[in-house]
Amino acid sequence: MSNAPVPTGPQEFTRAWQEWRAGWEQWLSRPLGWLAATAHEWLDDTPRNRPGLPGLWWQDGDALRLDPQGTPMTFDGETFTTERRLTLAGAPDDVRVTVGDLEVGITHRGTYLIVIYDPGSPARRDFDGVPVHEPSPRWVLQGRLERFEAPASITLDSVGWGSHAHDTPGLIRFEHAGTEHTLQALTSNGRLLTVFTDATSGVTTYGAGRSLDLPAPDAGGNVTLDFNRTVNLPCAFSEHFPICPLPPSGNRLPFAVEAGEKSPR
């Protein structure tokens, strides 16, 4: 969810943040969202049943194969009941196949990862919000995106499975308490964001890091970092997201960002 421009007055600022939080938690708890994840599997080349899923699922070179064995499944608007070969090596993460009330998210990392989403999951059923710092305008900082001369990528480790290349347009320079800091920006599906740790990580916030969506920079590269809208990575909510990216080494802020989401309950 993108960050809107920051309102100027204190009441407008708080109201806009509250509206954003309500929308974010609604998105987070949607029927087949992160909280609905109940299982994950790394596929191999042996056709087999996967826990909680009908049919046979396996990897065939750079493709995923599945045999519904008569159970209706839907992918990309097409319903089928016979074997399919899906080449998704270059597809976005978490492409979905619908299986009855469930969805199966598919991500390729050399090996195919499938994540099963069930709207009746205990995590979704028991969700009562995410602990969060109260919003404060002092955590709205101005930065500048210094773009690289050519498109670049950076290889980031993940919380549970190897590493992966991510597109990066450049570095964001900003000041906090009179000292300049940098954050490497990432791009994903048209979004500009950054992933970072700070002095709260592993204490009051999720240890692996948090994420912040950024608005598009203006013509001069100026960009607003509203740390009040910092959110947890999906792996903070579930063990079923082992491919969450860890922050680049340069994105380890030495101060405490006491803004945004805290560790989930």
Backbone torsions as a table, in degrees:
resi	resn	phi	psi	omega
1	MET	NA	126.3	-175.5
2	SER	-74.3	153.6	176.1
3	ASN	-88.0	132.7	176.7
4	ALA	-82.9	163.8	174.9
5	PRO	-55.9	144.9	-176.1
6	VAL	-78.0	123.5	177.4
7	PRO	-63.9	155.7	-174.2
8	THR	-86.3	-44.0	-177.7
9	GLY	-77.4	151.1	-177.7
10	PRO	-61.7	-40.3	179.4
11	GLN	-67.5	-42.4	178.8
12	GLU	-64.9	-37.5	178.6
13	PHE	-61.7	-49.0	-179.5
14	THR	-65.4	-41.5	-179.2
15	ARG	-64.3	-42.5	179.5
16	ALA	-64.4	-39.7	178.0
17	TRP	-65.0	-42.3	179.2
18	GLN	-62.7	-40.9	178.1
19	GLU	-65.5	-40.5	177.5
20	TRP	-64.1	-44.0	179.5
21	ARG	-60.3	-43.0	-179.8
22	ALA	-61.7	-42.9	179.0
23	GLY	-66.9	-39.7	-180.0
24	TRP	-64.9	-45.5	-178.7
25	GLU	-69.7	-30.4	174.0
26	GLN	-65.0	-42.8	177.3
27	TRP	-64.2	-43.0	-177.9
28	LEU	-61.5	-37.8	-174.5
29	SER	-99.1	15.1	179.4
30	ARG	-60.1	158.1	-170.3
31	PRO	-53.3	-34.5	-176.8
32	LEU	-124.3	38.0	179.7
33	GLY	-95.0	-163.1	-175.9
34	TRP	-53.2	-41.8	-175.5
35	LEU	-71.5	-12.0	179.8
36	ALA	-86.8	-5.3	-179.0
37	ALA	-66.4	126.9	-178.2
38	THR	-121.2	-16.2	-179.0
39	ALA	-163.9	157.7	172.4
40	HIS	-143.5	153.5	-178.7
41	GLU	-143.2	139.4	167.8
42	TRP	-95.6	126.0	-175.5
43	LEU	-81.3	154.7	170.8
44	ASP	-127.3	-168.4	-174.2
45	ASP	-89.9	14.0	178.3
46	THR	-103.6	117.9	176.3
47	PRO	-62.2	127.7	-179.6
48	ARG	-158.2	159.0	172.3
49	ASN	-71.3	144.9	177.0
50	ARG	-112.0	144.0	-175.3
51	PRO	-53.7	126.4	176.3
52	GLY	83.0	0.4	-177.1
53	LEU	-122.5	139.4	170.2
54	PRO	-76.0	165.0	174.0
55	GLY	81.0	-179.1	178.7
56	LEU	-112.2	138.1	-177.9
57	TRP	-130.0	133.2	177.6
58	TRP	-161.1	170.9	179.7
59	GLN	-104.9	138.5	179.6
60	ASP	-130.2	91.8	-176.0
61	GLY	64.4	-122.3	178.9
62	ASP	-95.2	13.9	-179.0
63	ALA	-118.1	159.4	172.4
64	LEU	-104.5	134.2	176.4
65	ARG	-116.5	142.2	175.4
66	LEU	-144.1	139.9	178.3
67	ASP	-117.9	104.8	-176.3
68	PRO	-64.7	-16.4	-177.6
69	GLN	52.2	42.6	175.8
70	GLY	93.7	-13.5	178.6
71	THR	-79.5	126.8	178.6
72	PRO	-62.5	130.4	175.3
73	MET	-131.4	153.5	-178.2
74	THR	-128.3	132.1	174.8
75	PHE	-140.5	129.7	177.2
76	ASP	53.4	40.4	175.6
77	GLY	83.1	-2.2	-178.7
78	GLU	-110.5	129.1	176.2
79	THR	-96.4	136.8	-177.0
80	PHE	-144.7	158.4	178.1
81	THR	-129.3	1.5	179.5
82	THR	-117.0	171.9	-171.6
83	GLU	-59.0	140.1	177.8
84	ARG	-131.2	147.9	173.9
85	ARG	-116.6	116.1	-176.0
86	LEU	-112.2	115.6	177.6
87	THR	-93.1	102.6	-172.5
88	LEU	-122.3	21.7	-177.4
89	ALA	-61.8	-32.0	-179.7
90	GLY	-104.1	9.8	-176.8
91	ALA	-80.8	161.3	173.2
92	PRO	-60.0	159.9	176.4
93	ASP	-63.5	149.7	169.8
94	ASP	64.5	39.5	171.0
95	VAL	-65.0	139.2	-169.5
96	ARG	-108.8	140.2	166.3
97	VAL	-113.8	130.8	179.7
98	THR	-92.4	132.3	179.7
99	VAL	-133.4	92.4	-175.7
100	GLY	63.6	-126.3	178.5
101	ASP	-82.9	-7.1	-176.8
102	LEU	-96.7	160.9	165.7
103	GLU	-127.7	147.9	177.8
104	VAL	-116.2	115.8	177.5
105	GLY	-86.5	133.8	-175.3
106	ILE	-120.0	127.2	178.1
107	THR	-133.4	138.6	-178.7
108	HIS	-105.7	124.6	174.0
109	ARG	-132.2	49.7	-169.7
110	GLY	82.8	-51.4	169.6
111	THR	-104.3	146.7	178.6
112	TYR	-83.6	132.0	173.0
113	LEU	-106.0	130.9	171.5
114	ILE	-116.7	138.2	177.2
115	VAL	-120.9	129.2	-178.9
116	ILE	-94.3	128.3	179.7
117	TYR	-112.8	124.2	-178.6
118	ASP	-125.5	117.7	-178.2
119	PRO	-61.5	-16.5	178.4
120	GLY	-94.3	17.5	-176.9
121	SER	-61.9	145.9	177.6
122	PRO	-58.0	-38.6	-178.6
123	ALA	-61.9	-40.6	178.8
124	ARG	-72.6	-42.3	-178.6
125	ARG	-61.2	-37.7	-174.4
126	ASP	-96.0	3.1	-175.5
127	PHE	-64.1	128.8	177.6
128	ASP	-132.3	32.0	176.4
129	GLY	100.9	168.0	179.5
130	VAL	-111.5	131.4	175.3
131	PRO	-58.0	140.4	-174.0
132	VAL	-150.1	149.1	173.8
133	HIS	-70.9	149.3	173.6
134	GLU	-65.5	142.6	-176.8
135	PRO	-68.7	144.9	178.2
136	SER	-145.5	131.0	178.2
137	PRO	-60.3	-19.3	-178.8
138	ARG	-68.9	-14.8	177.9
139	TRP	-98.2	15.4	171.5
140	VAL	-101.1	105.4	-173.7
141	LEU	-114.2	149.0	179.8
142	GLN	-98.3	134.6	179.0
143	GLY	-133.1	-179.2	178.9
144	ARG	-139.5	128.7	178.3
145	LEU	-84.8	117.6	174.2
146	GLU	-97.5	105.5	-174.5
147	ARG	-76.7	145.4	172.5
148	PHE	-69.9	156.0	-178.7
149	GLU	-65.1	-30.3	179.8
150	ALA	-135.9	154.8	177.0
151	PRO	-53.8	141.4	-175.4
152	ALA	-137.1	166.9	173.9
153	SER	-136.0	158.3	178.9
154	ILE	-133.0	138.7	179.5
155	THR	-93.3	121.2	-178.4
156	LEU	-115.4	139.2	171.5
157	ASP	-68.9	162.8	177.0
158	SER	-118.6	171.9	-176.8
159	VAL	-71.4	-18.6	-174.8
160	GLY	-151.8	-2.3	-175.7
161	TRP	-151.9	93.8	169.6
162	GLY	57.1	-144.6	-177.0
163	SER	-138.7	167.2	-176.5
164	HIS	-155.0	145.5	179.5
165	ALA	-82.4	135.4	178.6
166	HIS	-126.0	141.0	178.0
167	ASP	-71.1	139.3	177.9
168	THR	-136.8	126.5	-179.5
169	PRO	-85.4	-19.8	-177.5
170	GLY	160.5	-163.6	-178.3
171	LEU	-110.6	143.2	174.4
172	ILE	-103.0	121.7	176.4
173	ARG	-99.9	135.3	177.7
174	PHE	-153.0	164.6	178.9
175	GLU	-112.9	143.7	172.0
176	HIS	-140.3	125.8	179.9
177	ALA	52.8	38.8	174.7
178	GLY	82.4	2.7	-179.2
179	THR	-117.3	137.6	179.3
180	GLU	-82.5	140.4	177.3
181	HIS	-133.8	162.6	175.9
182	THR	-129.1	150.7	172.2
183	LEU	-132.6	131.8	175.4
184	GLN	-77.4	128.8	179.0
185	ALA	-87.0	152.4	176.1
186	LEU	-125.3	155.8	171.5
187	THR	-122.5	140.0	-179.5
188	SER	-149.9	117.7	179.5
189	ASN	51.5	41.5	177.9
190	GLY	85.0	-4.6	180.0
191	ARG	-93.0	146.5	171.1
192	LEU	-103.9	128.7	-177.3
193	LEU	-152.1	174.0	172.2
194	THR	-143.6	151.8	178.1
195	VAL	-122.6	131.9	-172.3
196	PHE	-149.7	162.2	165.4
197	THR	-116.6	165.3	177.8
198	ASP	-151.8	-171.5	-174.9
199	ALA	-69.3	-10.5	176.1
200	THR	-89.0	-13.3	-173.5
201	SER	-63.4	127.5	-177.6
202	GLY	81.8	-1.2	178.5
203	VAL	-111.2	-71.6	176.9
204	THR	-110.8	-12.3	179.1
205	THR	-122.8	166.1	-175.8
206	TYR	-58.5	130.0	-170.7
207	GLY	-64.8	-31.5	-176.6
208	ALA	-75.9	-16.2	179.1
209	GLY	129.3	174.1	178.0
210	ARG	-133.9	169.6	-174.9
211	SER	-123.4	147.4	177.4
212	LEU	-136.5	116.9	172.0
213	ASP	-72.8	145.4	-177.2
214	LEU	-123.0	142.8	174.0
215	PRO	-70.7	162.9	178.6
216	ALA	-64.5	134.0	177.7
217	PRO	-64.3	155.4	174.9
218	ASP	-78.9	-174.2	-175.2
219	ALA	-61.2	-26.6	179.0
220	GLY	-90.2	2.3	-179.4
221	GLY	87.8	0.9	-178.8
222	ASN	-70.5	137.1	-175.7
223	VAL	-144.7	143.4	179.7
224	THR	-94.0	130.9	174.4
225	LEU	-107.0	100.6	178.5
226	ASP	-97.1	90.3	-176.3
227	PHE	-65.4	-13.7	174.2
228	ASN	-61.4	-20.8	-177.2
229	ARG	-103.6	20.4	174.2
230	THR	-69.4	135.0	-176.9
231	VAL	-127.9	163.3	177.4
232	ASN	-74.0	153.8	170.1
233	LEU	-75.5	156.1	-179.2
234	PRO	-58.1	-31.1	-179.4
235	CYS	-68.4	-12.6	174.8
236	ALA	-71.3	-21.9	-176.5
237	PHE	-99.1	-19.6	-172.1
238	SER	-159.5	147.5	174.3
239	GLU	-75.4	-4.1	-173.7
240	HIS	-88.7	14.3	177.3
241	PHE	-126.4	68.7	-175.1
242	PRO	-75.6	1.1	-176.7
243	ILE	-106.2	12.4	175.9
244	CYS	-56.7	131.8	-179.7
245	PRO	-75.1	136.9	170.8
246	LEU	-82.2	147.8	-177.4
247	PRO	-61.5	150.2	172.0
248	PRO	-58.8	156.6	-177.4
249	SER	-59.7	-30.4	179.9
250	GLY	-78.1	-6.3	-177.4
251	ASN	-100.2	30.9	177.6
252	ARG	-104.6	93.2	-175.5
253	LEU	-71.8	136.0	-174.8
254	PRO	-82.1	-4.7	-179.0
255	PHE	-112.0	168.3	-177.7
256	ALA	-88.6	117.1	175.2
257	VAL	-89.2	89.4	-177.5
258	GLU	-87.7	63.6	-176.7
259	ALA	-153.1	155.5	178.2
260	GLY	79.9	-160.7	-174.4
261	GLU	-75.5	143.9	170.7
262	LYS	-94.2	-177.8	178.1
263	SER	-61.2	138.5	177.5
264	PRO	-63.7	155.0	177.3
265	ARG	-69.3	NA	NA
